[in-house]
Amino acid sequence: MPCPSICSWSFRKLLGLRDLVRDRFRYVVGKGTSISLWNDLWHPVGRLIDVYGERMIYDSGLSRQAKVAEVISEGS
């Protein structure tokens, strides 16, 4: 999200911290219907796209928009 020209100084500073705090967020997977398989930080190794690259998406046969729910089987 680009910073709007009318935003406050404090909001601009918060937006500037996005890259610093992004890796500190964790997700509760639950059923996995709202978590991106490739782009969200839900797995202990990190974002799967960063760890395994584009080739993993291709080899998996899953779409780039795949959700974690697509790979959950019997709760695991």
Summary of the structure (lengths in Angstrom):
residues: 76
radius of gyration: 15.8
end to end distance: 33.9
largest distance: 49.0
contacts: 136
relative contact order: 0.16
helix: 41%
strand: 3%
